[in-house]
Amino acid sequence: MESKWLRIGGTLMVGLFVAYLDRINLSVGLPSIAKDLGFTGADFAVTASLALTTFLIGYAVANVFGGILTRQFDPKWVVIWMLGIWSVSTILTGWVTSVFLLLVCRLILGVTEGIYWPQQSRFAKGWFAPSELTRANSMIQYYGQYFALAIGFMILTPIYDAMGWHALFFITGGLGLFIMVPLYFKLLRPESEAPYLKQEAGEKTKLTLKALGGWPFLLLVFSYITQGMLFWGITLWIPMAVKSLGFSGTAQAIGSALPYFAAIALAIPMSFISDRTGKRVLVAALGLFIPGMLLMLLPQVDSGYLKLGLITLALGYWASSYTPNIWSIIQSTVEPKAVGPASGIINGLGAGGGGTLAGFLVGLLYKSTGSYMTGFVALGVLVILGGTALLAYGKVKST
């Protein structure tokens, strides 16, 4: 199908762009939300951590069970329904008047986006040849995510400054409900037409550890948990961390976006290196080791600009080296019908579980030390352990 790159890859990329806007809008509007809902002062660190990570709690559970329970349903209809529900929930967030209602809306967002995520791997596996998987994953699961994080902070921050936090949720939720749902309905194709799954139609594979690639799959899970902690620990707090470094207004928006622009800029050369060498595991492992070491240097520099530079390089290098490769590794080592469940388990435990832990870790360390950098250093130590696990996985698989 000649148009699959635009019809499938391009459409899902734009959908993930909107999905990430719905995730980060709370981080942008958090100062005013805290004031309006009454959790400023001593209550801020704990309540803000809970508000930011409630999405990830629902996301963790839904990724794991959503990937398993939906594997017999057509991914086209799963993503349409989930996108519609979370868009409504996002719009309703703009009207919340209590912390409880905020948490309910964020939990719904997490559950529906958690069920949505594994379907992307099903589309990649079904519509793209094995030799196309890295490029397909980059398009479907990488560029939409990082364009949203790069451009999103620069778009949403001025909207927040000019119109207040309520507008953030009305606008981002409206994009999903009134633009993306009709677009998905029109452009995405049913799984029955997918060229690389036709030969497996009607098969029901029992989900076992062997189907997931055996016990080395657990090493992948651990590495993904640490990278999930790195990503969400920084992403949930970066607007406020950048502000703590002395940046405000437009400078704060640009500073918050810089790590994700770095991810986009580095993606092409790192993908070229990965494809040229074929060493996906090594490239992905270095995507954890190098960022970990960069973050551990944060206490050694005093300048806010240098600290932001280290964070930018760390997150940019991690994203461009680890993220595109890990999904190709997963899709190449698990049985075809286990791709959706495997993606859900790894992303649920990694992004959801790891991200939840990291959100609280950074928030509580900030409360005790008065610095977001302390939490970022801790994240650096953890991803070095994740890189070690990934290298061990590669060694086991090569023997």
PECORLIN-V262976 format. One record per run of one state. SS is the DSSP state (A for helix, B for strand, O for the rest). FROM is the first residue (numbers start at 1). LEN is the number of residues. Records with the same first field share a line. If there is no record, write none. Layout:
SS->FROM-LEN ; FROM-LEN
//
This chain:
O->1-3 ; 38-3 ; 70-5 ; 94-5 ; 128-2 ; 164-1 ; 188-3 ; 194-4 ; 201-16 ; 236-2 ; 245-4 ; 278-2 ; 297-1 ; 301-3 ; 334-2 ; 370-2 ; 399-1
A->4-34 ; 41-29 ; 75-19 ; 99-29 ; 130-34 ; 165-23 ; 191-3 ; 198-3 ; 217-19 ; 238-7 ; 249-29 ; 280-17 ; 298-3 ; 304-30 ; 336-34 ; 372-27
//
